[in-house]
Amino acid sequence: MIDAPDHTTEKRGDRSALAWLLAALLGIALSAAAGAMSYGYTTAQAEQRFSDVVDYVATQSLSYDAFNSAYATKNLIRVMEIAGEVARDIERDASADNATLEQYADQFNVRALIVTDTSGNLVSESSTDNVGYESLAAYLKETPVLEVATHPLKSYTARITLADDSVADIGCVARQDGEGIVVAVRHQSAKAVASNTLKLQSLLDGYETIDSGNIVIENDGKVVATNAVEPTMSGVFDLPATDAVIVDGIKERCLAGKVRLVNANGEWYLGTFGKARQFYVYTYAPARRYFETVAVVVASVLALYGGVIATVALARRRAERQRFADLLQQERNYGDKLAKAAREASSANSAKTEFLRRMSHDLRTPINGIRGMVEVGDANADNLQKQTECRSKIWTASGLLLDLANEALDMSRLESGQVDLELVPTNLVVLTREVRDILERQAEERLVTIICDQQALDHPYARASVTHLKRLLVNVAGNAVKYNRRGGYVRLTCREVEPVDGVPVYEYTIADNGIGMSEEFQQHLYEPFTREEQQVEGASSGTGLGASIAKQLVELMGGTMSFTSALGQGTTFTIRLPLEKCERSEIPQAARVGAGDSDALQGLRVLLVEDNDLNAEIAQFTLDRAGAIATHVKDGESAVETFAASAPHEYDVVLMDIMMPGIDGLEATRQIRALDREDAATTPIIAVSANAFADDRRLSREAGMNAHLSKPVSSQELIEALAHIAADAS
């Protein structure tokens, strides 16, 4: 008997087969999906890793360039300073022969010192190696170098790369004892230059091929850095043939930042490229290491569906952890190297940071005094004696604020080379007395005696930049008062000494018996923002700019400045300035009137142009007290309209602010001078502005103004200027 087919079993088998088929299809689908996802992930990971390399090269190459530029600049500045010091020593010793230059070369630790004539021909030299005049003659006869001889205040410095790849840093200044050029040379071998220069190759020290793949950096088609091979003895990188083929394949197949497969000698690689500044960065790694991950994922899916998500998640977490660990390790490796460069890069700002910190303190001290005295005055409104005392202290504190602002501005203008000397006929005796008068009050407060000795000055009339000479003497003598002991003295003398090259020379001596300076501080006296640690009771510590400003002002006027000092005994400064003599008759005689004289300007009609209400109120008060008749307008446009609408000669003088909204004071002056009326060209116009430098005065004159007063303007200065105008008009 034949059993009937078990249709249920048959159906179950069919379903089982179908299930296996579905399972197989699902496994294939899941494997394909997992494989595709894994492939996409690995390529994205490669793109990110390669992109990080490009970004890192771009960022760090900027830092390396900055470091290398700063190092070279520092050497050039030093060699130029040495040339200047040698020029002064030659003038002092009156000798520039080879033996003397050899002594100077040893003293300043330079390879060569060269003295040429104005045409660049050799006069004398000292050279300790093969770099001397013979190897540098072509450079020393170039126009920028020769211009130094014809412009004594000019200097020149350059870095010259020689045939053997060594470098010569040269600094050129004019001889001070005659015509010619002094050249200082610091020579570095190619090996020394390389050891002091950060190179792109060092960027790749932390990138191992096993972790980051191969990296090739090109510039103009030439390999300049790579972690694939070590450079040859000459510094050239010879890529292996396989690597060269891969790089060529990346150039042909890849888009910037996108990973593509590249075949080289039958093996596949993942590669891409990017541009970092002027460099092209090619990165690549064997595709096998990435595809192995895909194979593992696919095998895991086929073995167990349930483990796919866990496996992928685990692989992702592990990959992320590994990537983070790699980046962290790379940052640690380069952190130490960059820390030193960062410290050196920031060291140039440390002194200025300290200056700002001190300046903040120094500014807040008088501001606190001003605000405090206002509060004290308000609390003692009925006490006239207390009110007078408060006003006096407010005036003193505001003067300190003005000194701080002037020193900061002077330093800025001197460093930028924007200071112009305005030479006018001057009585040096009167100028020195004015300096004494400026410091007299401060000296009295500190019980210091100022002795002004000018008996040896037979001819006190000379052409000088009054503003800058007075600033120079106030800086030096003011420090002598400030850092003196109670009951001490400051002796200020001026005398004429032997002329130099036919030019009269005046010598100022400022001597005191104060606290003196330590030998260590004397070495840094002229450096900006430096101050002596020792302090004098009751004296502010200052900005640390006064000596530096004084030194630069002396050099700007073509003079010399020296000093001697002993700690606890005092200091003596000697300043010598070449000044052209003039006659007494050439010196203008200014009218002297009192600020409180009620009829000093009686009937003088003044057009006051001032946009600031507080400044206008002060000027109005001063003019009314002196008997003037003032008309106030608040901007340049109103000034032009008011003058144009006035009757001829209705105004005797115009006081013009410079910085105003709309039409400024300069343009308003031009428009007034251009009016078609007789008094437009003859009415005096005086600038009253916070712009206090020589070029500001020049701009005022060019616009058509007759005089320039710098804010803050005292009542005395304003009345005297207007009285002078009134005297000329009469």
HURA-V997693 format. One record per residue. RES is the residue in one small letter. D_CENTER is the distance of its C-alpha to the mean C-alpha in Angstrom with 1 decimal. Layout:
# HURA-V997693
res:RES d_center:D_CENTER
res:RES d_center:D_CENTER
This chain:
# HURA-V997693
res:m d_center:112.5
res:i d_center:109.0
res:d d_center:106.5
res:a d_center:104.7
res:p d_center:101.1
res:d d_center:98.8
res:h d_center:96.8
res:t d_center:94.6
res:t d_center:93.6
res:e d_center:93.0
res:k d_center:90.9
res:r d_center:89.0
res:g d_center:88.4
res:d d_center:87.3
res:r d_center:84.9
res:s d_center:83.7
res:a d_center:83.1
res:l d_center:81.4
res:a d_center:79.3
res:w d_center:78.4
res:l d_center:77.7
res:l d_center:75.6
res:a d_center:74.0
res:a d_center:73.4
res:l d_center:72.0
res:l d_center:69.9
res:g d_center:68.7
res:i d_center:67.9
res:a d_center:66.1
res:l d_center:64.2
res:s d_center:63.5
res:a d_center:62.3
res:a d_center:60.2
res:a d_center:58.8
res:g d_center:58.3
res:a d_center:56.5
res:m d_center:54.4
res:s d_center:53.6
res:y d_center:52.7
res:g d_center:50.4
res:y d_center:48.8
res:t d_center:48.3
res:t d_center:46.8
res:a d_center:44.4
res:q d_center:43.5
res:a d_center:42.9
res:e d_center:40.8
res:q d_center:38.6
res:r d_center:38.3
res:f d_center:37.5
res:s d_center:35.0
res:d d_center:33.2
res:v d_center:32.9
res:v d_center:31.4
res:d d_center:28.9
res:y d_center:27.9
res:v d_center:27.5
res:a d_center:25.3
res:t d_center:23.0
res:q d_center:22.9
res:s d_center:22.5
res:l d_center:19.1
res:s d_center:18.1
res:y d_center:19.8
res:d d_center:18.1
res:a d_center:14.6
res:f d_center:16.0
res:n d_center:17.7
res:s d_center:14.8
res:a d_center:12.7
res:y d_center:16.0
res:a d_center:16.7
res:t d_center:13.3
res:k d_center:13.9
res:n d_center:17.4
res:l d_center:16.7
res:i d_center:14.4
res:r d_center:17.3
res:v d_center:20.0
res:m d_center:18.6
res:e d_center:18.5
res:i d_center:22.0
res:a d_center:23.2
res:g d_center:22.1
res:e d_center:23.9
res:v d_center:27.0
res:a d_center:27.2
res:r d_center:27.3
res:d d_center:29.9
res:i d_center:32.0
res:e d_center:32.1
res:r d_center:33.1
res:d d_center:35.7
res:a d_center:36.9
res:s d_center:37.4
res:a d_center:35.8
res:d d_center:38.6
res:n d_center:38.5
res:a d_center:39.5
res:t d_center:36.8
res:l d_center:34.1
res:e d_center:35.6
res:q d_center:35.1
res:y d_center:31.5
res:a d_center:31.0
res:d d_center:32.5
res:q d_center:30.5
res:f d_center:27.1
res:n d_center:28.3
res:v d_center:27.7
res:r d_center:30.2
res:a d_center:30.7
res:l d_center:30.2
res:i d_center:31.4
res:v d_center:32.2
res:t d_center:33.2
res:d d_center:34.5
res:t d_center:33.0
res:s d_center:34.6
res:g d_center:33.1
res:n d_center:36.4
res:l d_center:36.6
res:v d_center:37.4
res:s d_center:37.0
res:e d_center:35.3
res:s d_center:35.2
res:s d_center:34.9
res:t d_center:35.7
res:d d_center:36.0
res:n d_center:36.7
res:v d_center:33.3
res:g d_center:33.8
res:y d_center:34.3
res:e d_center:36.9
res:s d_center:34.8
res:l d_center:31.7
res:a d_center:33.7
res:a d_center:33.1
res:y d_center:29.3
res:l d_center:29.5
res:k d_center:31.6
res:e d_center:29.2
res:t d_center:28.1
res:p d_center:24.3
res:v d_center:25.5
res:l d_center:28.3
res:e d_center:26.2
res:v d_center:24.6
res:a d_center:28.0
res:t d_center:28.5
res:h d_center:25.1
res:p d_center:24.7
res:l d_center:21.1
res:k d_center:20.1
res:s d_center:19.3
res:y d_center:19.5
res:t d_center:18.8
res:a d_center:20.1
res:r d_center:21.5
res:i d_center:25.2
res:t d_center:27.4
res:l d_center:30.9
res:a d_center:34.3
res:d d_center:34.7
res:d d_center:31.3
res:s d_center:29.9
res:v d_center:26.6
res:a d_center:26.0
res:d d_center:22.5
res:i d_center:23.0
res:g d_center:21.3
res:c d_center:23.0
res:v d_center:23.2
res:a d_center:26.0
res:r d_center:28.8
res:q d_center:29.0
res:d d_center:32.7
res:g d_center:33.7
res:e d_center:33.1
res:g d_center:31.7
res:i d_center:28.7
res:v d_center:27.7
res:v d_center:26.6
res:a d_center:25.5
res:v d_center:26.1
res:r d_center:25.3
res:h d_center:27.6
res:q d_center:27.6
res:s d_center:30.6
res:a d_center:30.6
res:k d_center:31.5
res:a d_center:28.7
res:v d_center:26.1
res:a d_center:27.8
res:s d_center:27.8
res:n d_center:24.0
res:t d_center:23.3
res:l d_center:23.6
res:k d_center:26.2
res:l d_center:27.6
res:q d_center:30.8
res:s d_center:29.5
res:l d_center:28.9
res:l d_center:32.7
res:d d_center:33.7
res:g d_center:34.5
res:y d_center:36.4
res:e d_center:40.0
res:t d_center:42.3
res:i d_center:44.8
res:d d_center:42.4
res:s d_center:40.1
res:g d_center:42.2
res:n d_center:41.1
res:i d_center:37.6
res:v d_center:37.0
res:i d_center:33.7
res:e d_center:34.1
res:n d_center:31.9
res:d d_center:33.8
res:g d_center:37.0
res:k d_center:36.2
res:v d_center:36.1
res:v d_center:32.8
res:a d_center:33.4
res:t d_center:36.4
res:n d_center:38.1
res:a d_center:41.5
res:v d_center:41.8
res:e d_center:40.2
res:p d_center:38.6
res:t d_center:40.8
res:m d_center:40.1
res:s d_center:38.3
res:g d_center:36.0
res:v d_center:38.0
res:f d_center:39.2
res:d d_center:42.8
res:l d_center:43.7
res:p d_center:47.3
res:a d_center:49.6
res:t d_center:49.8
res:d d_center:46.1
res:a d_center:45.7
res:v d_center:48.5
res:i d_center:46.8
res:v d_center:43.4
res:d d_center:45.4
res:g d_center:47.3
res:i d_center:44.2
res:k d_center:43.0
res:e d_center:46.4
res:r d_center:47.2
res:c d_center:44.1
res:l d_center:41.8
res:a d_center:38.2
res:g d_center:38.1
res:k d_center:42.0
res:v d_center:44.1
res:r d_center:47.1
res:l d_center:49.9
res:v d_center:49.9
res:n d_center:52.9
res:a d_center:52.7
res:n d_center:55.8
res:g d_center:57.7
res:e d_center:55.1
res:w d_center:53.0
res:y d_center:49.3
res:l d_center:46.9
res:g d_center:43.8
res:t d_center:41.0
res:f d_center:37.7
res:g d_center:34.3
res:k d_center:31.3
res:a d_center:28.0
res:r d_center:25.4
res:q d_center:27.2
res:f d_center:29.5
res:y d_center:33.0
res:v d_center:34.0
res:y d_center:37.7
res:t d_center:39.2
res:y d_center:42.9
res:a d_center:45.5
res:p d_center:49.3
res:a d_center:50.9
res:r d_center:53.6
res:r d_center:51.5
res:y d_center:50.8
res:f d_center:54.4
res:e d_center:55.8
res:t d_center:54.5
res:v d_center:56.2
res:a d_center:59.5
res:v d_center:59.3
res:v d_center:58.9
res:v d_center:61.7
res:a d_center:64.0
res:s d_center:63.3
res:v d_center:64.2
res:l d_center:67.4
res:a d_center:68.3
res:l d_center:67.6
res:y d_center:66.5
res:g d_center:65.7
res:g d_center:63.1
res:v d_center:61.1
res:i d_center:58.9
res:a d_center:58.5
res:t d_center:57.8
res:v d_center:55.3
res:a d_center:53.6
res:l d_center:53.6
res:a d_center:52.3
res:r d_center:49.5
res:r d_center:48.6
res:r d_center:48.8
res:a d_center:46.7
res:e d_center:44.1
res:r d_center:44.1
res:q d_center:43.9
res:r d_center:41.0
res:f d_center:39.2
res:a d_center:40.0
res:d d_center:38.8
res:l d_center:35.4
res:l d_center:35.1
res:q d_center:36.0
res:q d_center:33.5
res:e d_center:30.7
res:r d_center:31.9
res:n d_center:32.0
res:y d_center:28.5
res:g d_center:27.1
res:d d_center:27.3
res:k d_center:25.7
res:l d_center:22.7
res:a d_center:22.3
res:k d_center:21.4
res:a d_center:18.9
res:a d_center:17.4
res:r d_center:17.3
res:e d_center:15.6
res:a d_center:12.9
res:s d_center:12.4
res:s d_center:12.8
res:a d_center:9.1
res:n d_center:8.7
res:s d_center:12.2
res:a d_center:11.6
res:k d_center:9.4
res:t d_center:12.1
res:e d_center:14.6
res:f d_center:13.4
res:l d_center:13.7
res:r d_center:17.0
res:r d_center:18.2
res:m d_center:17.1
res:s d_center:19.1
res:h d_center:22.0
res:d d_center:21.8
res:l d_center:21.8
res:r d_center:24.5
res:t d_center:26.7
res:p d_center:27.4
res:i d_center:27.5
res:n d_center:30.1
res:g d_center:32.0
res:i d_center:32.1
res:r d_center:33.3
res:g d_center:35.7
res:m d_center:37.2
res:v d_center:37.8
res:e d_center:39.7
res:v d_center:41.6
res:g d_center:42.5
res:d d_center:43.7
res:a d_center:45.9
res:n d_center:47.4
res:a d_center:48.0
res:d d_center:51.3
res:n d_center:50.1
res:l d_center:49.1
res:q d_center:48.2
res:k d_center:45.9
res:q d_center:44.3
res:t d_center:43.7
res:e d_center:42.1
res:c d_center:39.8
res:r d_center:38.7
res:s d_center:38.0
res:k d_center:35.8
res:i d_center:34.0
res:w d_center:33.3
res:t d_center:32.0
res:a d_center:29.7
res:s d_center:28.3
res:g d_center:27.7
res:l d_center:25.6
res:l d_center:23.6
res:l d_center:23.1
res:d d_center:22.1
res:l d_center:19.3
res:a d_center:18.1
res:n d_center:18.4
res:e d_center:16.5
res:a d_center:13.4
res:l d_center:13.7
res:d d_center:14.5
res:m d_center:11.5
res:s d_center:9.3
res:r d_center:11.8
res:l d_center:12.2
res:e d_center:8.7
res:s d_center:9.1
res:g d_center:12.7
res:q d_center:14.4
res:v d_center:16.9
res:d d_center:20.5
res:l d_center:23.4
res:e d_center:26.5
res:l d_center:29.4
res:v d_center:32.5
res:p d_center:35.7
res:t d_center:35.4
res:n d_center:37.7
res:l d_center:35.8
res:v d_center:38.4
res:v d_center:37.9
res:l d_center:34.1
res:t d_center:34.4
res:r d_center:36.9
res:e d_center:34.7
res:v d_center:32.0
res:r d_center:34.8
res:d d_center:35.9
res:i d_center:32.4
res:l d_center:32.4
res:e d_center:36.2
res:r d_center:36.2
res:q d_center:33.6
res:a d_center:35.7
res:e d_center:38.9
res:e d_center:37.7
res:r d_center:36.9
res:l d_center:40.1
res:v d_center:38.2
res:t d_center:39.8
res:i d_center:37.9
res:i d_center:39.8
res:c d_center:39.1
res:d d_center:40.9
res:q d_center:40.9
res:q d_center:44.4
res:a d_center:43.5
res:l d_center:41.6
res:d d_center:44.3
res:h d_center:42.4
res:p d_center:39.7
res:y d_center:39.1
res:a d_center:36.0
res:r d_center:33.3
res:a d_center:30.0
res:s d_center:27.0
res:v d_center:28.5
res:t d_center:25.5
res:h d_center:23.1
res:l d_center:26.0
res:k d_center:27.1
res:r d_center:23.6
res:l d_center:23.4
res:l d_center:26.9
res:v d_center:26.5
res:n d_center:23.4
res:v d_center:25.4
res:a d_center:28.8
res:g d_center:27.6
res:n d_center:26.4
res:a d_center:29.8
res:v d_center:31.6
res:k d_center:29.5
res:y d_center:29.9
res:n d_center:33.5
res:r d_center:36.7
res:r d_center:39.2
res:g d_center:41.6
res:g d_center:39.2
res:y d_center:38.5
res:v d_center:35.7
res:r d_center:37.0
res:l d_center:35.2
res:t d_center:36.8
res:c d_center:36.3
res:r d_center:38.3
res:e d_center:38.5
res:v d_center:38.4
res:e d_center:39.3
res:p d_center:37.7
res:v d_center:35.5
res:d d_center:36.6
res:g d_center:38.6
res:v d_center:35.8
res:p d_center:36.5
res:v d_center:34.3
res:y d_center:34.2
res:e d_center:33.5
res:y d_center:32.3
res:t d_center:33.1
res:i d_center:32.0
res:a d_center:34.0
res:d d_center:34.7
res:n d_center:36.8
res:g d_center:34.5
res:i d_center:33.2
res:g d_center:31.4
res:m d_center:28.7
res:s d_center:29.2
res:e d_center:28.9
res:e d_center:26.2
res:f d_center:24.0
res:q d_center:24.6
res:q d_center:22.9
res:h d_center:19.5
res:l d_center:20.2
res:y d_center:17.5
res:e d_center:14.7
res:p d_center:12.4
res:f d_center:13.6
res:t d_center:16.8
res:r d_center:20.3
res:e d_center:23.8
res:e d_center:25.7
res:q d_center:28.9
res:q d_center:29.3
res:v d_center:31.7
res:e d_center:33.9
res:g d_center:33.1
res:a d_center:29.7
res:s d_center:26.4
res:s d_center:23.8
res:g d_center:21.2
res:t d_center:17.4
res:g d_center:17.0
res:l d_center:15.3
res:g d_center:18.5
res:a d_center:19.2
res:s d_center:15.7
res:i d_center:16.1
res:a d_center:19.7
res:k d_center:19.0
res:q d_center:16.7
res:l d_center:19.2
res:v d_center:22.0
res:e d_center:20.5
res:l d_center:19.9
res:m d_center:23.6
res:g d_center:24.7
res:g d_center:25.9
res:t d_center:25.8
res:m d_center:25.3
res:s d_center:27.0
res:f d_center:28.4
res:t d_center:31.1
res:s d_center:31.4
res:a d_center:33.8
res:l d_center:33.5
res:g d_center:36.0
res:q d_center:37.0
res:g d_center:34.2
res:t d_center:31.6
res:t d_center:32.0
res:f d_center:29.2
res:t d_center:30.3
res:i d_center:28.4
res:r d_center:29.9
res:l d_center:29.1
res:p d_center:30.9
res:l d_center:32.3
res:e d_center:34.9
res:k d_center:38.0
res:c d_center:39.6
res:e d_center:42.9
res:r d_center:43.4
res:s d_center:44.9
res:e d_center:41.5
res:i d_center:39.9
res:p d_center:40.3
res:q d_center:42.2
res:a d_center:40.9
res:a d_center:43.4
res:r d_center:43.1
res:v d_center:44.4
res:g d_center:44.2
res:a d_center:42.3
res:g d_center:45.4
res:d d_center:47.8
res:s d_center:49.6
res:d d_center:50.7
res:a d_center:47.7
res:l d_center:47.1
res:q d_center:50.6
res:g d_center:51.1
res:l d_center:47.7
res:r d_center:47.0
res:v d_center:43.4
res:l d_center:41.8
res:l d_center:39.0
res:v d_center:36.4
res:e d_center:34.2
res:d d_center:33.3
res:n d_center:32.5
res:d d_center:35.8
res:l d_center:34.8
res:n d_center:33.4
res:a d_center:36.5
res:e d_center:38.8
res:i d_center:37.4
res:a d_center:37.7
res:q d_center:41.2
res:f d_center:42.3
res:t d_center:41.2
res:l d_center:42.9
res:d d_center:46.1
res:r d_center:46.4
res:a d_center:46.2
res:g d_center:48.9
res:a d_center:46.9
res:i d_center:47.8
res:a d_center:44.7
res:t d_center:44.5
res:h d_center:41.5
res:v d_center:40.0
res:k d_center:37.0
res:d d_center:35.3
res:g d_center:35.1
res:e d_center:37.9
res:s d_center:40.3
res:a d_center:39.5
res:v d_center:40.6
res:e d_center:43.6
res:t d_center:44.7
res:f d_center:44.5
res:a d_center:46.3
res:a d_center:49.0
res:s d_center:49.5
res:a d_center:52.3
res:p d_center:51.4
res:h d_center:50.0
res:e d_center:50.0
res:y d_center:46.5
res:d d_center:45.8
res:v d_center:42.0
res:v d_center:39.3
res:l d_center:36.4
res:m d_center:33.8
res:d d_center:30.7
res:i d_center:27.9
res:m d_center:26.3
res:m d_center:29.3
res:p d_center:30.3
res:g d_center:32.0
res:i d_center:32.4
res:d d_center:29.8
res:g d_center:30.9
res:l d_center:30.0
res:e d_center:32.1
res:a d_center:34.9
res:t d_center:35.2
res:r d_center:35.5
res:q d_center:38.2
res:i d_center:40.1
res:r d_center:40.1
res:a d_center:41.5
res:l d_center:44.4
res:d d_center:47.9
res:r d_center:49.0
res:e d_center:49.4
res:d d_center:47.2
res:a d_center:44.2
res:a d_center:43.2
res:t d_center:44.2
res:t d_center:43.3
res:p d_center:40.3
res:i d_center:37.2
res:i d_center:34.6
res:a d_center:31.1
res:v d_center:30.3
res:s d_center:26.7
res:a d_center:23.7
res:n d_center:21.7
res:a d_center:21.8
res:f d_center:20.1
res:a d_center:22.1
res:d d_center:21.3
res:d d_center:22.6
res:r d_center:25.7
res:r d_center:26.1
res:l d_center:26.0
res:s d_center:28.6
res:r d_center:30.8
res:e d_center:30.6
res:a d_center:31.7
res:g d_center:34.7
res:m d_center:34.0
res:n d_center:35.6
res:a d_center:33.2
res:h d_center:29.9
res:l d_center:29.8
res:s d_center:26.6
res:k d_center:26.9
res:p d_center:27.9
res:v d_center:31.0
res:s d_center:33.7
res:s d_center:37.3
res:q d_center:38.0
res:e d_center:35.3
res:l d_center:36.5
res:i d_center:40.2
res:e d_center:39.7
res:a d_center:37.9
res:l d_center:40.7
res:a d_center:43.4
res:h d_center:42.2
res:i d_center:42.4
res:a d_center:45.9
res:a d_center:47.0
res:d d_center:46.0
res:a d_center:47.8
res:s d_center:51.0
